[in-house]
Amino acid sequence: MTQEVDLDAVVRQRIRGLRLARGWTLDALAARCFLSASTLSRIETGHRRIALDQLVPIARALGTTLDQLVEPVDDEDVVIRPEPQRRPGETTWLLSRDRPGTMVAKMRLTPERATGPEHQRVHPGHEWFTVLSGTAVVYLADRRILVEEGQAAEFSTMVPHSFGAHEGPVEILTIFDQEGERAHLSGTDPS
């Protein structure tokens, strides 16, 4: 019962917050979702029970989905507890949820990780990383580039590339698109 009441309050806050973020009055939202301003006011303040047939047009008018409007609230939607994934010369912690688009990961690479011109791959997308500690070596086609602590690298993954540790462990924070995640984290060839 408490969780249901808490979710009800969250939905009301979300409706009001989205309305105010758009700079809309109750009348402006009412006109967009075909409800009266007094009904919306009572929904937002908790003086009226929220019905499903009201939530659908409200969500649509606010530019969101019903799922997003009623999504439960708990620590699991905020806190990510990454588990290390190990391969020779590499430990990876996924720091973002498994969703289409981009993935964020922390990687600890050691010189044992296979890198160099003979290990270069090509796949659609872009890659970005910043070095948290140590020095990374990036091979882009015929170039060899050192990226030191505090520096970042960004490149098209359509250029043959590989990266790894230079003369000792390196820790990086990286952002992959979906193709990069498949190529670098799963160890499979995306083509």
Contact map, one row per residue, 1 for C-alpha under 8 A:
11111000000000000000000000000000000000000000000000000000000000000000000000000000000000000000000000000000000000000000000000000000000000000000000000000000000000000000000000000000000000000000000
11111100000000000000000000000000000000000000000000000000000000000000000000000000000000000000000000000000000000000000000000000000000000000000000000000000000000000000000000000000000000000000000
11111110000000000000000000000000000000000000000000000000000000000000000000000000000000000000000000000000000000000000000000000000000000000000000000000000000000000000000000000000000000000000000
11111111000000000000000000000000000000000000000000000000000000000000000000000000000000000000000000000000000000000000000000000000000000000000000000000000000000000000000000000000000000000000000
11111111100000000000000000000000000000000000000000000000000000000000000000000000000000000000000000000000000000000000000000000000000000000000000000000000000000000000000000000000000000000000000
01111111110000000000000000000000000000000000000000000000000000000000000000000000000000000000000000000000000000000000000000000000000000000000000000000000000000000000000000000000000000000000000
00111111111000000000000000000000000000000000000000000000000000000000010110000000000000000000000000000000000000000000000000000000000000000000000000000000000000000000000000000000000000000000000
00011111111100000000000000000000000000000000000000000000000000000000000000000000000000000000000000000000000000000000000000000000000000000000000000000000000000000000000000000000000000000000000
00001111111110000000000000000000000000000000010000000000000000000000000000000000000000000000000000000000000000000000000000000000000000000000000000000000000000000000000000000000000000000000000
00000111111111000000000000000000000000000000000000000000000000000000010010000000000000000000000000000000000000000000000000000000000000000000000000000000000000000000000000000000000000000000000
00000011111111100000000000000000000000000000000000000000000000000000110000000000000000000000000000000000000000000000000000000000000000000000000000000000000000000000000000000000000000000000000
00000001111111110000000000000000000000000011110000000000000000000000000000000000000000000000000000000000000000000000000000000000000000000000000000000000000000000000000000000000000000000000000
00000000111111111000000000000000000000000001000000000000000000000000000000000000000000000000000000000000000000000000000000000000000000000000000000000000000000000000000000000000000000000000000
00000000011111111100000000000000000000000000000000000000000000000000100000000000000000000000000000000000000000000000000000000000000000000000000000000000000000000000000000000000000000000000000
00000000001111111110000000000000000000000001000000000000011001000000100000000000000000000000000000000000000000000000000000000000000000000000000000000000000000000000000000000000000000000000000
00000000000111111111000000000000000000000001000000000000000000000000000000000000000000000000000000000000000000000000000000000000000000000000000000000000000000000000000000000000000000000000000
00000000000011111111100000000000000000000000000000000000000000000000000000000000000000000000000000000000000000000000000000000000000000000000000000000000000000000000000000000000000000000000000
00000000000001111111110000000000000000000000000000000000000001000000000000000000000000000000000000000000000000000000000000000000000000000000000000000000000000000000000000000000000000000000000
00000000000000111111111111001000000000000000000000000000000001000000000000000000000000000000000000000000000000000000000000000000000000000000000000000000000000000000000000000000000000000000000
00000000000000011111111110000000000000000000000000000000000000000000000000000000000000000000000000000000000000000000000000000000000000000000000000000000000000000000000000000000000000000000000
00000000000000001111111100000000000000000000000000000000000000000000000000000000000000000000000000000000000000000000000000000000000000000000000000000000000000000000000000000000000000000000000
00000000000000000111111100000000000000000000000000000000000000000000000000000000000000000000000000000000000000000000000000000000000000000000000000000000000000000000000000000000000000000000000
00000000000000000011111110000000000000000000000000000000000000000000000000000000000000000000000000000000000000000000000000000000000000000000000000000000000000000000000000000000000000000000000
00000000000000000011111111111000000000000000000000000000000000000000000000000000000000000000000000000000000000000000000000000000000000000000000000000000000000000000000000000000000000000000000
00000000000000000011001111111000000000000000000000000000000000000000000000000000000000000000000000000000000000000000000000000000000000000000000000000000000000000000000000000000000000000000000
00000000000000000010000111111100000010011000000000000000000000000000000000000000000000000000000000000000000000000000000000000000000000000000000000000000000000000000000000000000000000000000000
00000000000000000000000111111110000110000000000000000000000000000000000000000000000000000000000000000000000000000000000000000000000000000000000000000000000000000000000000000000000000000000000
00000000000000000000000111111111000000000000000000000000000000000000000000000000000000000000000000000000000000000000000000000000000000000000000000000000000000000000000000000000000000000000000
00000000000000000010000111111111100010000000000000000000010011000000000000000000000000000000000000000000000000000000000000000000000000000000000000000000000000000000000000000000000000000000000
00000000000000000000000001111111111110010000000000000000000000000000000000000000000000000000000000000000000000000000000000000000000000000000000000000000000000000000000000000000000000000000000
00000000000000000000000000111111111100000000000000000000000000000000000000000000000000000000000000000000000000000000000000000000000000000000000000000000000000000000000000000000000000000000000
00000000000000000000000000011111110000000000000000000000000010000000000000000000000000000000000000000000000000000000000000000000000000000000000000000000000000000000000000000000000000000000000
00000000000000000000000000001111111000000000000000000000110110000000000000000000000000000000000000000000000000000000000000000000000000000000000000000000000000000000000000000000000000000000000
00000000000000000000000000000111111100000000000000000000100000000000000000000000000000000000000000000000000000000000000000000000000000000000000000000000000000000000000000000000000000000000000
00000000000000000000000000000110111110110000000000000100000000000000000000000000000000000000000000000000000000000000000000000000000000000000000000000000000000000000000000000000000000000000000
00000000000000000000000000100110011111110000000000000000000000000000000000000000000000000000000000000000000000000000000000000000000000000000000000000000000000000000000000000000000000000000000
00000000000000000000000001101100001111111000000000000000000000000000000000000000000000000000000000000000000000000000000000000000000000000000000000000000000000000000000000000000000000000000000
00000000000000000000000000000000000111111100000000000000000000000000000000000000000000000000000000000000000000000000000000000000000000000000000000000000000000000000000000000000000000000000000
00000000000000000000000000000000001111111110000100000000000000000000000000000000000000000000000000000000000000000000000000000000000000000000000000000000000000000000000000000000000000000000000
00000000000000000000000001000100001111111111000000000000000000000000000000000000000000000000000000000000000000000000000000000000000000000000000000000000000000000000000000000000000000000000000
00000000000000000000000001000000000011111111100000000000000000000000000000000000000000000000000000000000000000000000000000000000000000000000000000000000000000000000000000000000000000000000000
00000000000000000000000000000000000001111111111100000000000000000000000000000000000000000000000000000000000000000000000000000000000000000000000000000000000000000000000000000000000000000000000
00000000000100000000000000000000000000111111111111000000000000000000000000000000000000000000000000000000000000000000000000000000000000000000000000000000000000000000000000000000000000000000000
00000000000110110000000000000000000000011111111000000000000000000000000000000000000000000000000000000000000000000000000000000000000000000000000000000000000000000000000000000000000000000000000
00000000000100000000000000000000000000001111111100000000000000000000000000000000000000000000000000000000000000000000000000000000000000000000000000000000000000000000000000000000000000000000000
00000000100100000000000000000000000000000111111110000000000000000000000000000000000000000000000000000000000000000000000000000000000000000000000000000000000000000000000000000000000000000000000
00000000000000000000000000000000000000000111111110000000000000000000000000000000000000000000000000000000000000000000000000000000000000000000000000000000000000000000000000000000000000000000000
00000000000000000000000000000000000000100110111111000000000000000000000000000000000000000000000000000000000000000000000000000000000000000000000000000000000000000000000000000000000000000000000
00000000000000000000000000000000000000000010011111100000000000000000000000000000000000000000000000000000000000000000000000000000000000000000000000000000000000000000000000000000000000000000000
00000000000000000000000000000000000000000010000111110110000000000000000000000000000000000000000000000000000000000000000000000000000000000000000000000000000000000000000000000000000000000000000
00000000000000000000000000000000000000000000000011111110000000000000000000000000000000000000000000000000000000000000000000000000000000000000000000000000000000000000000000000000000000000000000
00000000000000000000000000000000000000000000000001111111000000000000000000000000000000000000000000000000000000000000000000000000000000000000000000000000000000000000000000000000000000000000000
00000000000000000000000000000000000000000000000000111111100000000000000000000000000000000000000000000000000000000000000000000000000000000000000000000000000000000000000000000000000000000000000
00000000000000000000000000000000001000000000000001111111110000000000000000000000000000000000000000000000000000000000000000000000000000000000000000000000000000000000000000000000000000000000000
00000000000000000000000000000000000000000000000001111111111000000100000000000000000000000000000000000000000000000000000000000000000000000000000000000000000000000000000000000000000000000000000
00000000000000000000000000000000000000000000000000011111111100001100000000000000000000000000000000000000000000000000000000000000000000000000000000000000000000000000000000000000000000000000000
00000000000000000000000000000000110000000000000000001111111110000000000000000000000000000000000000000000000000000000000000000000000000000000000000000000000000000000000000000000000000000000000
00000000000000100000000000001000100000000000000000000111111111000000000000000000000000000000000000000000000000000000000000000000000000000000000000000000000000000000000000000000000000000000000
00000000000000100000000000000000000000000000000000000011111111111100100000000000000000000000000000000000000000000000000000000000000000000000000000000000000000000000000000000000000000000000000
00000000000000000000000000000000100000000000000000000001111111111100000000000000000000000000000000000000000000000000000000000000000000000000000000000000000000000000000000000000000000000000000
00000000000000000000000000001001100000000000000000000000111111110000000000000000000000000000000000000000000000000000000000000000000000000000000000000000000000000000000000000000000000000000000
00000000000000100110000000001000000000000000000000000000011111110000000000000000000000000000000000000000000000000000000000000000000000000000000000000000000000000000000000000000000000000000000
00000000000000000000000000000000000000000000000000000000001111111000000000000000000000000000000000000000000000000000000000000000000000000000000000000000000000000000000000000000000000000000000
00000000000000000000000000000000000000000000000000000000001111111101100000000000000000000000000000000000000000000000000000000000000000000000000000000000000000000000000000000000000000000000000
00000000000000000000000000000000000000000000000000000001001100111111100000000000000000000000000000000000000000000000000000000000000000000000000000000000000000000000000000000000000000000000000
00000000000000000000000000000000000000000000000000000011001100011111110000000000000000000000000000000000000000000000000000000000000000000000000000000000000000000000000000000000000000000000000
00000000000000000000000000000000000000000000000000000000000000001111111000000000000000000000000000000000000000000000000000000000000000000000000000000000000000000000000000000000000000000000000
00000000000000000000000000000000000000000000000000000000000000011111111000000000000000000000000000000000000000000000000000000000000000000000000000000000000000000000000000000000000000000000000
00000000001001100000000000000000000000000000000000000000001000011111111000000000000000000000000000000000000000000000000000000000000000000000000000000000000000000000000000000000000000000000000
00000010011000000000000000000000000000000000000000000000000000000111111100000000000000000000000000000000000000000000000000000000000000000000000000000000000000000000000000000000000000000000000
00000000000000000000000000000000000000000000000000000000000000000011111110000000000000000000000000000000000000000000000000000000000000000000000000000000000000000000000000000000000000000000000
00000010000000000000000000000000000000000000000000000000000000000000011111000000000000000000000000000000000000000000000000000000000000000000000000000000000000000000000000000000000000000000000
00000010010000000000000000000000000000000000000000000000000000000000001111101000000000000000000000000000000000000000000000000000000000000000000000000000000000000000000000000000000000000000000
00000000000000000000000000000000000000000000000000000000000000000000000111111100000000000000000000000000000000000000000000000000000000000000000000000000000000000000000000000000000000000000000
00000000000000000000000000000000000000000000000000000000000000000000000011111110000000000000000000000000000000000000000000000000000000000000000000000000000000000000000000000000000000000000000
00000000000000000000000000000000000000000000000000000000000000000000000001111111000000000000000000000000000000000000000000000000000000000000000000000000000000000000000000000000000000000000000
00000000000000000000000000000000000000000000000000000000000000000000000011111110000000000000000000000000000000000000000000000000000000000000000000000000000000000000000000000000000000000000000
00000000000000000000000000000000000000000000000000000000000000000000000001111111000000000000000000000000000000000000000000000000000000000000000000000000000000000000000000000000000000000000000
00000000000000000000000000000000000000000000000000000000000000000000000000111111100000000000000000000000000000000000000000000000000000000000000000000000000000000000000000000000000000000000000
00000000000000000000000000000000000000000000000000000000000000000000000000010111110000000000001110000000000000000000000000000000000000000000000000000000000000000000000000000000000000000000000
00000000000000000000000000000000000000000000000000000000000000000000000000000011111000000000001000000000000000000000000000000000000000000000000000000000000000000000000000000000000000000000000
00000000000000000000000000000000000000000000000000000000000000000000000000000001111100000000111000000000000000000000000000000000000000000000000000000000000000000000000000000000000000000000000
00000000000000000000000000000000000000000000000000000000000000000000000000000000111110000000110000000000000000000000000000000000000000000000000000000000000000000000000000000000000000000000000
00000000000000000000000000000000000000000000000000000000000000000000000000000000011111000011110000000000000000000000000000000000000000000000000000000000000000000000000000000000000000000000000
00000000000000000000000000000000000000000000000000000000000000000000000000000000001111100011100000000000000000000000000000000000000000000000000000000000000000000000000000000000000000000000000
00000000000000000000000000000000000000000000000000000000000000000000000000000000000111110111000000000000000000000000000000000000000000000000000000000000000000000000000000000000000000000000000
00000000000000000000000000000000000000000000000000000000000000000000000000000000000011111110000000000000000000000000000000000000000000000000000000000000000000000000000000000000000000000000000
00000000000000000000000000000000000000000000000000000000000000000000000000000000000001111100000000000000000000011000000000000000000000000000000000000000000000000000000000000000000000000000000
00000000000000000000000000000000000000000000000000000000000000000000000000000000000000111110000000000000000011111100000000000000000000000000000000000000000000000000000000000000000000000000000
00000000000000000000000000000000000000000000000000000000000000000000000000000000000001111111000000000000001111001000000000000000000000000000000000000000000000000000000000000000000000000000000
00000000000000000000000000000000000000000000000000000000000000000000000000000000000111101111100000000000001110000000000000000000000000000000000000000000000000000000000000000000000000000000000
00000000000000000000000000000000000000000000000000000000000000000000000000000000000111000111110000000000111100000000000000000000000000000000000000000000000000000000000000000000000000001000000
00000000000000000000000000000000000000000000000000000000000000000000000000000000011110000011111000000000111000000000000000000000000000000000000000000000000000000000000000000000000000000000000
00000000000000000000000000000000000000000000000000000000000000000000000000000000011100000001111110000011110000000000000000000000000000000000000000000000000000000000000000000000000000000000000
00000000000000000000000000000000000000000000000000000000000000000000000000000001110000000000111110000011110000000000000000000000000000000000000000000000000000000000000000000000000000000000000
00000000000000000000000000000000000000000000000000000000000000000000000000000001000000000000011111000011100000000000000000000000000000000000000000000000000000000000000000000000000000000000000
00000000000000000000000000000000000000000000000000000000000000000000000000000001000000000000011111100010000000000000000000000000000000000000000000000000000000000000000000000000000000000000000
00000000000000000000000000000000000000000000000000000000000000000000000000000000000000000000000111110010000000000000000000000000000000000000000000000000000000000000000000000000000000000000000
00000000000000000000000000000000000000000000000000000000000000000000000000000000000000000000000011111110000000000000000000000000000000000000000000000000000000000000000000000000000000000000000
00000000000000000000000000000000000000000000000000000000000000000000000000000000000000000000000001111100000000000000000000000000000000000000000000000000000000000000000000000000010000000000000
00000000000000000000000000000000000000000000000000000000000000000000000000000000000000000000000000111110000000000000000000000000000000000000000000000000000000000000000000000000110000000000000
00000000000000000000000000000000000000000000000000000000000000000000000000000000000000000000000000111111000000000000000000000000000000000000000000000000000000000000000000000011110000000000000
00000000000000000000000000000000000000000000000000000000000000000000000000000000000000000000011111101111100000000000000000000000000000000000000000000000000000000000000000000011110010000000000
00000000000000000000000000000000000000000000000000000000000000000000000000000000000000000000011100000111110000000000000000000000000000000000000000000000000000000000000000001111000000000000000
00000000000000000000000000000000000000000000000000000000000000000000000000000000000000000001111100000011111000000000000000000000000000000000000000000000000000000000000000001110000000000000000
00000000000000000000000000000000000000000000000000000000000000000000000000000000000000000001111000000001111100000000000000000000000000000000000000000000000000000000000000111100000000000000000
00000000000000000000000000000000000000000000000000000000000000000000000000000000000000000111100000000000111110000000000000000000000000000000000000000000000000000000000000111100000000000000000
00000000000000000000000000000000000000000000000000000000000000000000000000000000000000000111000000000000011111000000000000000000000000000000000000000000000000000000000011110000000000000000000
00000000000000000000000000000000000000000000000000000000000000000000000000000000000000001110000000000000001111101000000000000000000000000000000000000000000000000001100011100000000000000000000
00000000000000000000000000000000000000000000000000000000000000000000000000000000000000001100000000000000000111111000000000000000000000000000000000000000000000000001110111000000000000000000000
00000000000000000000000000000000000000000000000000000000000000000000000000000000000000001000000000000000000011111100000000000000000000000000000000000000000000000001111110000000000000000000000
00000000000000000000000000000000000000000000000000000000000000000000000000000000000000011000000000000000000001111100000000000000000000000000000000000000000000000000000000000000000000000000000
00000000000000000000000000000000000000000000000000000000000000000000000000000000000000011100000000000000000011111110000000000000000000000000000000000000000000000001100000000000000000000000000
00000000000000000000000000000000000000000000000000000000000000000000000000000000000000001000000000000000000000111111001000000000000000000000000000000000000000000001000000000000000000000000000
00000000000000000000000000000000000000000000000000000000000000000000000000000000000000000000000000000000000000001111111100000000000000000000000000000000000000000111000000000000000000000000000
00000000000000000000000000000000000000000000000000000000000000000000000000000000000000000000000000000000000000000111111100000000000000000010000000000000000000000110000000000000000000000000000
00000000000000000000000000000000000000000000000000000000000000000000000000000000000000000000000000000000000000000011111100000000000000000010110000000000000000001100000000000000000000000000000
00000000000000000000000000000000000000000000000000000000000000000000000000000000000000000000000000000000000000000011111100000000000000000000000000000000000000000000000000000000000000000000000
00000000000000000000000000000000000000000000000000000000000000000000000000000000000000000000000000000000000000000111111110000000000000000000000000000000000000001100000000000000000000000000000
00000000000000000000000000000000000000000000000000000000000000000000000000000000000000000000000000000000000000000011111111000000000000000011100000000000000000011100000000000000000000000000000
00000000000000000000000000000000000000000000000000000000000000000000000000000000000000000000000000000000000000000000001111100000000000000000000000000000000010011100000000000000000000000000000
00000000000000000000000000000000000000000000000000000000000000000000000000000000000000000000000000000000000000000000000111110000000000000000000000000000000011111000000000000000000000000000000
00000000000000000000000000000000000000000000000000000000000000000000000000000000000000000000000000000000000000000000000011111000000000000000000000000000000011000000000000000000001100100000011
00000000000000000000000000000000000000000000000000000000000000000000000000000000000000000000000000000000000000000000000001111100000000000000000000000000000111000000000000000000001100000000000
00000000000000000000000000000000000000000000000000000000000000000000000000000000000000000000000000000000000000000000000000111110000000000000000000000000000111000000000000000000101100000000000
00000000000000000000000000000000000000000000000000000000000000000000000000000000000000000000000000000000000000000000000000011111000000000000000000000000011111000000000000000001100100000000000
00000000000000000000000000000000000000000000000000000000000000000000000000000000000000000000000000000000000000000000000000001111100000000000000000000000011110000000000000000111100100000000000
00000000000000000000000000000000000000000000000000000000000000000000000000000000000000000000000000000000000000000000000000000111110000000000000000000001111000000000000000000111000000000000000
00000000000000000000000000000000000000000000000000000000000000000000000000000000000000000000000000000000000000000000000000000011111000000000000000000001110000000000000000011110000000000000000
00000000000000000000000000000000000000000000000000000000000000000000000000000000000000000000000000000000000000000000000000000001111100000000000000001111100000000000000000011100000000000000000
00000000000000000000000000000000000000000000000000000000000000000000000000000000000000000000000000000000000000000000000000000000111111110000000000111111000000000000000001111000000000000000000
00000000000000000000000000000000000000000000000000000000000000000000000000000000000000000000000000000000000000000000000000000000011111000000000000001100000000000000000001111000000000000000000
00000000000000000000000000000000000000000000000000000000000000000000000000000000000000000000000000000000000000000000000000000000001111100000000000011100000000000000000001110000000000000000000
00000000000000000000000000000000000000000000000000000000000000000000000000000000000000000000000000000000000000000000000000000000001111110000000000011000000000000000110111100000000000000000000
00000000000000000000000000000000000000000000000000000000000000000000000000000000000000000000000000000000000000000000000000000000001011111000000001111000000000000000111111000000000000000000000
00000000000000000000000000000000000000000000000000000000000000000000000000000000000000000000000000000000000000000000000000000000001001111100000001110000000000000011110001000000000000000000000
00000000000000000000000000000000000000000000000000000000000000000000000000000000000000000000000000000000000000000000000000000000000000111110000111100000000000000011110000000000000000000000000
00000000000000000000000000000000000000000000000000000000000000000000000000000000000000000000000000000000000000000000000000000000000000011111000111100000000000001111000000000000000000000000000
00000000000000000000000000000000000000000000000000000000000000000000000000000000000000000000000000000000000000000001100100000000000000001111111110000000000000011110000000000000000000000000000
00000000000000000000000000000000000000000000000000000000000000000000000000000000000000000000000000000000000000000000000100000000000000000111111110000000000000111100000000000000000000000000000
00000000000000000000000000000000000000000000000000000000000000000000000000000000000000000000000000000000000000000000100100000000000000000011111000000000000000111000000000000000000000000000000
00000000000000000000000000000000000000000000000000000000000000000000000000000000000000000000000000000000000000000000100000000000000000000011111100000000000000000000000000000000000000000000000
00000000000000000000000000000000000000000000000000000000000000000000000000000000000000000000000000000000000000000000000000000000000000000011111110000000000000000000000000000000000000000000000
00000000000000000000000000000000000000000000000000000000000000000000000000000000000000000000000000000000000000000000000000000000000000001111011111000000000000000000000000000000000000000000000
00000000000000000000000000000000000000000000000000000000000000000000000000000000000000000000000000000000000000000000000000000000000000001111001111100000000000000000000000000000000000000000000
00000000000000000000000000000000000000000000000000000000000000000000000000000000000000000000000000000000000000000000000000000000000000111100000111110000000000000000010000000000000000000000000
00000000000000000000000000000000000000000000000000000000000000000000000000000000000000000000000000000000000000000000000000000000001000111100000011111011100000000000000000000000000000000000000
00000000000000000000000000000000000000000000000000000000000000000000000000000000000000000000000000000000000000000000000000000000001011110000000001111110000000000000000000000000000000000000000
00000000000000000000000000000000000000000000000000000000000000000000000000000000000000000000000000000000000000000000000000000000011111100000000000111110000000000000000000000000000000000000000
00000000000000000000000000000000000000000000000000000000000000000000000000000000000000000000000000000000000000000000000000000000011110000000000000011111000000000000000000000000000000000000000
00000000000000000000000000000000000000000000000000000000000000000000000000000000000000000000000000000000000000000000000000000000011000000000000000111111100000000000000000000000000000000000000
00000000000000000000000000000000000000000000000000000000000000000000000000000000000000000000000000000000000000000000000000000001111000000000000000100111110000000000000000000000000000000000000
00000000000000000000000000000000000000000000000000000000000000000000000000000000000000000000000000000000000000000000000000000001110000000000000000100011111000000000000000000000000000000000000
00000000000000000000000000000000000000000000000000000000000000000000000000000000000000000000000000000000000000000000000000000111100000000000000000000001111100000000000000000000000000000000000
00000000000000000000000000000000000000000000000000000000000000000000000000000000000000000000000000000000000000000000000000000111000000000000000000000000111110100000000000000000000000000000000
00000000000000000000000000000000000000000000000000000000000000000000000000000000000000000000000000000000000000000000000000011110000000000000000000000000011111100000000000000000000000000000000
00000000000000000000000000000000000000000000000000000000000000000000000000000000000000000000000000000000000000000000000011111110000000000000000000000000001111111000000000000000000100000000000
00000000000000000000000000000000000000000000000000000000000000000000000000000000000000000000000000000000000000000000000001111100000000000000000000000000000111110000000000000000000000000000000
00000000000000000000000000000000000000000000000000000000000000000000000000000000000000000000000000000000000000000000000001000000000000000001100000000000001111111000000000000000000000000000000
00000000000000000000000000000000000000000000000000000000000000000000000000000000000000000000000000000000000000000000000111000000000000000011100000000000000011111100000000000000000000000000000
00000000000000000000000000000000000000000000000000000000000000000000000000000000000000000000000000000000000000000000101111000000000000000111100000000000000010111110000000000000000000000000000
00000000000000000000000000000000000000000000000000000000000000000000000000000000000000000000000000000000000000000011101110000000000000000111000000000000000000011111000000000000000000000000000
00000000000000000000000000000000000000000000000000000000000000000000000000000000000000000000000000000000000000000011000000000000000000011110000000000000000000001111100000000000000000000000000
00000000000000000000000000000000000000000000000000000000000000000000000000000000000000000000000000000000000011101110000000000000000000011100000000000000000000000111110001000000000000000000000
00000000000000000000000000000000000000000000000000000000000000000000000000000000000000000000000000000000000011101000000000000000000001111000000000000000000000000011111111000000000000000000000
00000000000000000000000000000000000000000000000000000000000000000000000000000000000000000000000000000000000001100000000000000000000001111000000001000000000000000001111111000000000000000000000
00000000000000000000000000000000000000000000000000000000000000000000000000000000000000000000000000000000000000100000000000000000000000100000000000000000000000000000111110000000000000000000000
00000000000000000000000000000000000000000000000000000000000000000000000000000000000000000000000000000000000001100000000000000000000001100000000000000000000000000000111111000000000000000000000
00000000000000000000000000000000000000000000000000000000000000000000000000000000000000000000000000000000000111100000000000000000000001100000000000000000000000000000111111100000000000000000000
00000000000000000000000000000000000000000000000000000000000000000000000000000000000000000000000000000000000111000000000000000000001111110000000000000000000000000001110111110000000000000000000
00000000000000000000000000000000000000000000000000000000000000000000000000000000000000000000000000000000011110000000000000000000001111000000000000000000000000000000000011111000000000000000000
00000000000000000000000000000000000000000000000000000000000000000000000000000000000000000000000000000000011100000000000000000000111110000000000000000000000000000000000001111100000000000000000
00000000000000000000000000000000000000000000000000000000000000000000000000000000000000000000000000000001111000000000000000000000111100000000000000000000000000000000000000111110000000000000000
00000000000000000000000000000000000000000000000000000000000000000000000000000000000000000000000000000001111000000000000000000011110000000000000000000000000000000000000000011111000000000000000
00000000000000000000000000000000000000000000000000000000000000000000000000000000000000000000000000000111100000000000000000000011100000000000000000000000000000000000000000001111100000000000000
00000000000000000000000000000000000000000000000000000000000000000000000000000000000000000000000000000111000000000000000000000111000000000000000000000000000000000000000000000111111110000000000
00000000000000000000000000000000000000000000000000000000000000000000000000000000000000000000000000001110000000000000000000001110000000000000000000000000000000000000000000000011111110000000000
00000000000000000000000000000000000000000000000000000000000000000000000000000000000000000000000000011110000000000000000000000000000000000000000000000000000000000000000000000001111111000000000
00000000000000000000000000000000000000000000000000000000000000000000000000000000000000000000000000000000000000000000000000111000000000000000000000000000000000000000000000000001111111100000010
00000000000000000000000000000000000000000000000000000000000000000000000000000000000000000000000000000000000000000000000000111110000000000000000000000000000010000000000000000001111111111000000
00000000000000000000000000000000000000000000000000000000000000000000000000000000000000000000000000000010000000000000000000000000000000000000000000000000000000000000000000000001111111111100000
00000000000000000000000000000000000000000000000000000000000000000000000000000000000000000000000000000000000000000000000000000000000000000000000000000000000000000000000000000000011111111111110
00000000000000000000000000000000000000000000000000000000000000000000000000000000000000000000000000000000000000000000000000100000000000000000000000000000000000000000000000000000001111111111110
00000000000000000000000000000000000000000000000000000000000000000000000000000000000000000000000000000000000000000000000000000000000000000000000000000000000000000000000000000000000111111111000
00000000000000000000000000000000000000000000000000000000000000000000000000000000000000000001000000000000000000000000000000000000000000000000000000000000000000000000000000000000000111111110000
00000000000000000000000000000000000000000000000000000000000000000000000000000000000000000000000000000000000000000000000000000000000000000000000000000000000000000000000000000000000011111111000
00000000000000000000000000000000000000000000000000000000000000000000000000000000000000000000000000000000000000000000000000000000000000000000000000000000000000000000000000000000000001111111100
00000000000000000000000000000000000000000000000000000000000000000000000000000000000000000000000000000000000000000000000000000000000000000000000000000000000000000000000000000000000001110111110
00000000000000000000000000000000000000000000000000000000000000000000000000000000000000000000000000000000000000000000000000000000000000000000000000000000000000000000000000000000000001100011111
00000000000000000000000000000000000000000000000000000000000000000000000000000000000000000000000000000000000000000000000000100000000000000000000000000000000000000000000000000000001001100001111
00000000000000000000000000000000000000000000000000000000000000000000000000000000000000000000000000000000000000000000000000100000000000000000000000000000000000000000000000000000000000000000111
